[in-house]
């Protein structure tokens, strides 16, 4: 009925017949609503047409420009979270790291300051004892006291310098870490965008990583239909090869598309069979408990 009405109104427009209401927006909105079901009709299935996407599709990059020193993986390789994927040239940073480590491990300046302080304190104590016997002046005692305080402050400065070196060492280590790309998730290397020896820019994609343990379906459905759906509801998903799988509604958008009178829903589809993302599917979400149970039983049987 809707299709015949649309074609009739289009013929009126093409013949120049004037209409009393603005029909063009109405016709295009109706056509938009019909689009999701076009492919479904070709497949002989009712429902909404969708395309599966990976649950994770990441383009990994460096945070600063530099020369690509190594790529540790190949396209198609399975990787685990935390695994090293690629790294930039870190020669300068490694040299700075070695210098700081040598300075931190060298305790001679602190040991020298400790010995000096010990000596000055001993001299001060001797002068105090001599002063009690009248063998030294008060001025000599005061000068020895100042020398001891100076030695004490010198020791604190050496300790402070070592603490600063430790902080700088941590900073250089963090800079070295930023010159590497580690996998944030378990996944598969989909594409490598650069070769060893090339200079790469900051935030320029170097590796594309995908995860397809689950697939995502984002579907615009008529607003009235969306009102009957709920998060957690199981829907029937039919692939072009006839396979039937269960998909669960993970999210229902809270903002509708007013022009098309649709609301987007997101479904999560388990992918134990490792099907590739990007396949066309037909999705049916029953709006009554009996149909819901029938389709769950059907999907369980097929799986």
LINKANOR-V411865 format. One record per pair of residues at least 24 apart in sequence whose C-alpha atoms are under 10 Angstrom apart, sorted by the first residue. I is the first residue (numbers start at 0). J is the second residue. D is the distance in whole Angstrom. If there is no record, write none. Layout:
I;J;D  I;J;D
This chain:
1;26;10  1;29;8  1;30;9  1;33;9  2;26;10  2;29;9  2;30;8  2;33;9  5;29;8  5;30;8  24;258;9  24;259;10  25;258;9  25;259;9  27;258;9  27;259;9  28;257;10  28;258;7  28;259;5  28;260;8  28;261;10  29;259;8  29;260;9  30;259;9  31;258;10  31;259;7  31;260;9  31;261;10  32;219;9  32;220;8  32;221;7  32;259;7  32;260;8  32;261;8  33;221;10  35;218;8  35;219;8  35;220;8  35;281;9  35;282;10  36;281;9  36;282;10  38;279;9  38;280;9  38;281;8  39;237;10  39;239;10  39;279;10  39;280;8  39;281;6  39;282;9  40;281;10  42;237;10  42;238;9  42;239;7  42;240;10  42;241;9  42;280;9  42;281;8  43;281;10  44;237;8  44;280;10  44;281;7  44;282;9  44;283;9  45;281;8  45;282;8  45;283;7  46;220;10  46;235;9  46;236;9  46;237;10  46;280;10  46;281;6  46;282;5  46;283;5  46;284;8  46;285;10  47;218;8  47;219;8  47;220;8  47;236;9  47;280;8  47;281;5  47;282;5  47;283;7  47;284;9  48;216;10  48;218;8  48;219;9  48;220;10  48;236;10  48;237;10  48;279;7  48;280;6  48;281;5  48;282;6  48;283;9  49;215;10  49;216;7  49;217;7  49;218;6  49;219;9  49;236;9  49;238;10  49;277;9  49;278;8  49;279;6  49;280;5  49;281;6  49;282;7  50;214;10  50;215;8  50;216;6  50;217;8  50;218;9  50;238;10  50;276;8  50;277;6  50;278;5  50;279;5  50;280;6  50;281;9  51;211;10  51;213;10  51;214;6  51;215;6  51;216;5  51;217;8  51;266;10  51;267;10  51;268;9  51;274;10  51;275;8  51;276;5  51;277;5  51;278;6  51;279;7  51;280;7  52;209;10  52;210;10  52;211;8  52;213;9  52;214;6  52;215;5  52;216;7  52;217;9  52;267;10  52;268;10  52;275;9  52;276;5  52;277;6  52;278;8  52;279;10  53;209;7  53;210;6  53;211;5  53;212;8  53;213;7  53;214;5  53;215;6  53;216;9  53;268;10  53;270;10  53;275;8  53;276;6  53;277;8  54;209;8  54;210;6  54;211;6  54;212;7  54;213;6  54;214;5  54;215;6  54;216;9  54;267;8  54;268;9  54;269;10  54;276;9  55;184;9  55;185;10  55;186;8  55;208;8  55;209;5  55;210;5  55;211;7  55;212;9  55;213;9  55;214;9  55;215;9  56;186;9  56;187;10  56;189;9  56;207;7  56;208;6  56;209;4  56;210;7  56;211;9  57;182;10  57;183;9  57;184;10  57;186;10  57;188;10  57;189;10  57;204;9  57;206;8  57;207;6  57;208;5  57;209;6  57;210;9  58;189;10  58;190;9  58;191;10  58;192;10  58;202;9  58;203;9  58;204;6  58;205;7  58;206;6  58;207;4  58;208;6  58;209;9  59;84;10  59;85;10  59;180;7  59;181;9  59;182;9  59;183;9  59;191;10  59;192;10  59;202;8  59;203;8  59;204;6  59;205;6  59;206;5  59;207;6  59;208;7  60;85;9  60;178;10  60;179;9  60;180;7  60;192;10  60;199;9  60;200;9  60;201;7  60;202;5  60;203;6  60;204;5  60;205;5  60;206;7  60;207;9  61;85;9  61;86;9  61;87;8  61;177;7  61;178;7  61;179;7  61;180;7  61;199;8  61;200;8  61;201;6  61;202;6  61;203;7  61;204;8  61;205;8  62;177;7  62;178;8  62;179;10  62;180;10  62;200;8  62;201;5  62;202;6  62;203;9  63;87;10  63;174;10  63;177;8  63;178;8  63;199;8  63;200;7  63;201;4  63;202;7  63;203;9  64;178;9  64;198;7  64;199;6  64;200;4  64;201;5  64;202;8  64;203;9  65;89;9  65;178;8  65;196;10  65;197;8  65;198;6  65;199;6  65;200;7  65;201;8  66;178;10  66;194;10  66;195;8  66;196;6  66;197;6  66;198;4  66;199;6  66;200;9  67;178;9  67;179;10  67;193;8  67;194;7  67;195;5  67;196;5  67;197;6  67;198;6  67;199;7  67;205;9  68;178;10  68;179;10  68;194;9  68;195;6  68;196;6  68;197;8  68;198;9  69;179;9  69;194;8  69;195;6  69;196;8  70;179;10  70;180;9  70;191;9  70;193;9  70;194;8  70;195;7  70;205;10  70;206;9  71;180;10  72;188;8  72;191;9  72;206;10  73;187;10  73;188;7  73;189;9  73;190;8  73;191;8  73;206;10  74;187;8  74;188;5  74;189;6  74;190;6  74;191;7  74;206;9  74;207;9  74;208;9  75;186;10  75;187;6  75;188;5  75;189;6  75;190;8  75;191;10  75;208;10  75;209;10  76;186;8  76;187;6  76;188;5  76;189;8  76;190;10  76;208;10  77;185;8  77;186;6  77;187;5  77;188;7  77;189;10  77;208;10  77;209;10  77;210;10  78;181;10  78;182;7  78;183;10  78;184;8  78;185;6  78;186;6  78;187;6  78;188;7  78;208;9  79;181;9  79;182;7  79;183;8  79;184;6  79;185;4  79;186;7  79;187;9  80;181;7  80;182;5  80;183;5  80;184;4  80;185;5  80;186;8  81;180;9  81;181;5  81;182;5  81;183;6  81;184;7  81;185;9  82;180;9  82;181;5  82;182;5  82;183;8  82;184;9  82;185;9  83;179;7  83;180;6  83;181;4  83;182;7  83;183;10  84;179;8  84;180;6  84;181;5  84;182;7  84;188;9  84;205;10  84;206;8  85;178;9  85;179;6  85;180;5  85;181;7  85;182;9  85;195;9  85;205;8  85;206;9  86;175;9  86;176;9  86;177;9  86;178;6  86;179;4  86;180;6  86;181;9  86;195;9  87;175;9  87;176;10  87;177;9  87;178;5  87;179;6  87;180;9  87;195;9  87;196;9  87;197;10  87;198;9  87;199;9  88;175;9  88;178;7  88;179;9  88;196;9  88;198;10  89;174;9  89;175;6  89;176;10  89;177;10  89;178;7  89;179;9  90;175;9  91;175;10  92;171;6  92;172;8  92;173;10  92;174;7  92;175;6  92;178;10  93;171;8  93;172;9  93;174;10  93;175;8  94;171;10  95;167;10  95;168;8  95;171;7  95;172;10  96;167;9  96;168;6  96;169;9  96;170;10  96;171;6  96;172;7  96;175;9  97;168;9  98;164;10  98;168;9  99;161;9  99;163;10  99;164;6  99;165;8  99;166;10  99;167;8  99;168;6  99;169;10  99;171;9  100;164;8  100;165;8  100;168;7  101;164;10  102;160;10  102;161;8  102;164;7  102;165;9  103;160;9  103;161;6  103;162;8  103;163;9  103;164;6  103;165;7  103;168;9  104;161;9  105;161;9  106;157;9  106;158;10  106;161;9  107;157;10  108;153;10  108;154;8  108;156;10  108;157;6  108;158;9  108;160;10  108;161;10  109;153;9  109;154;6  109;155;9  109;156;9  109;157;6  109;158;7  109;159;10  109;160;10  109;161;9  110;154;9  110;157;9  111;153;10  111;154;8  111;157;10  112;150;7  112;151;8  112;152;9  112;153;6  112;154;5  112;155;9  112;156;9  112;157;7  112;158;10  113;150;8  113;151;8  113;153;9  113;154;6  113;155;10  113;157;10  114;150;9  114;154;9  115;146;10  115;147;9  115;149;10  115;150;6  115;151;9  115;153;9  115;154;9  116;146;9  116;147;6  116;148;8  116;149;8  116;150;5  116;151;6  116;152;9  116;153;8  116;154;8  117;147;8  117;150;9  117;151;9  118;146;10  118;147;8  118;150;9  119;143;7  119;144;8  119;145;9  119;146;6  119;147;5  119;148;9  119;149;9  119;150;7  119;151;9  120;144;8  120;146;9  120;147;6  120;148;9  120;150;9  120;151;9  121;147;9  122;146;9  122;147;9  123;147;7  180;205;9  180;206;9  182;206;10  182;208;8  183;208;9  184;208;9  184;209;9  184;210;8  185;209;9  185;210;7  185;211;10  185;212;10  186;210;5  186;211;8  186;212;9  187;211;8  209;276;10  210;276;10  211;268;10  211;269;9  211;270;7  211;271;9  211;272;10  211;273;7  211;274;8  211;275;8  211;276;7  212;268;9  212;269;6  212;270;5  212;271;6  212;272;9  212;273;7  212;274;9  213;246;10  213;267;7  213;268;5  213;269;5  213;270;5  213;271;8  213;273;9  213;274;10  213;276;9  214;246;9  214;266;8  214;267;6  214;268;5  214;269;6  214;270;6  214;273;10  214;274;9  214;275;9  214;276;7  214;277;9  215;246;9  215;247;10  215;248;10  215;249;9  215;265;7  215;266;6  215;267;5  215;268;6  215;269;9  215;276;9  215;277;10  216;246;9  216;247;10  216;248;9  216;249;10  216;263;10  216;264;8  216;265;6  216;266;5  216;267;7  216;268;8  216;277;10  216;279;10  216;280;9  216;282;9  217;248;10  217;250;9  217;251;10  217;263;7  217;264;6  217;265;5  217;266;7  217;267;9  218;251;10  218;261;9  218;262;8  218;263;5  218;264;5  218;265;6  218;266;8  218;282;9  219;252;10  219;255;9  219;256;9  219;259;9  219;260;9  219;261;6  219;262;5  219;263;4  219;264;6  219;265;9  220;255;10  220;259;10  220;260;8  220;261;5  220;262;6  220;263;6  220;264;7  221;255;9  221;256;10  221;259;8  221;260;6  221;261;4  221;262;6  221;263;9  222;255;7  222;256;9  222;257;9  222;259;9  222;260;6  222;261;5  222;262;5  222;263;9  223;260;8  223;261;8  223;262;9  224;261;9  224;262;9  224;284;9  224;285;10  224;286;8  225;251;8  225;252;9  225;255;10  225;261;8  225;262;6  225;263;8  225;264;8  225;284;10  225;286;10  226;251;9  226;262;9  226;286;10  227;284;9  227;285;9  227;286;6  227;287;9  228;264;9  228;284;8  228;285;8  228;286;7  228;287;10  229;264;10  229;284;10  229;286;10  230;264;9  230;265;9  230;266;9  231;266;9  231;267;10  232;266;9  232;284;8  232;285;9  232;286;10  232;291;8  233;266;9  233;267;10  233;268;10  233;283;9  233;284;7  233;285;8  233;291;7  233;292;9  233;294;9  233;295;7  234;266;8  234;267;10  234;268;10  234;282;7  234;283;6  234;284;4  234;285;7  234;286;10  234;291;8  234;294;8  234;295;8  234;298;9  235;280;10  235;281;8  235;282;6  235;283;5  235;284;6  235;285;8  235;291;9  235;294;6  235;295;8  235;297;9  235;298;7  236;266;10  236;268;9  236;279;10  236;280;6  236;281;6  236;282;5  236;283;7  236;284;9  236;294;10  236;298;9  237;279;9  237;280;5  237;281;5  237;282;6  237;283;8  237;298;9  238;278;7  238;279;7  238;280;5  238;281;7  238;282;9  239;278;8  239;279;7  239;280;6  239;281;8  240;280;10  241;280;10  241;301;10  242;280;10  242;298;9  242;301;7  242;302;8  243;280;9  243;281;9  243;282;10  243;294;10  243;297;8  243;298;6  243;299;9  243;300;9  243;301;6  243;302;7  244;268;8  244;269;8  244;270;9  244;282;10  244;294;10  244;295;9  244;297;9  244;298;5  244;299;8  244;300;10  244;301;8  244;302;7  245;269;8  245;270;10  245;282;9  245;283;10  245;294;9  245;295;7  245;296;10  245;297;9  245;298;6  245;299;8  245;302;9  246;270;10  246;282;9  246;283;10  246;284;9  246;295;10  246;298;10  247;284;10  248;284;9
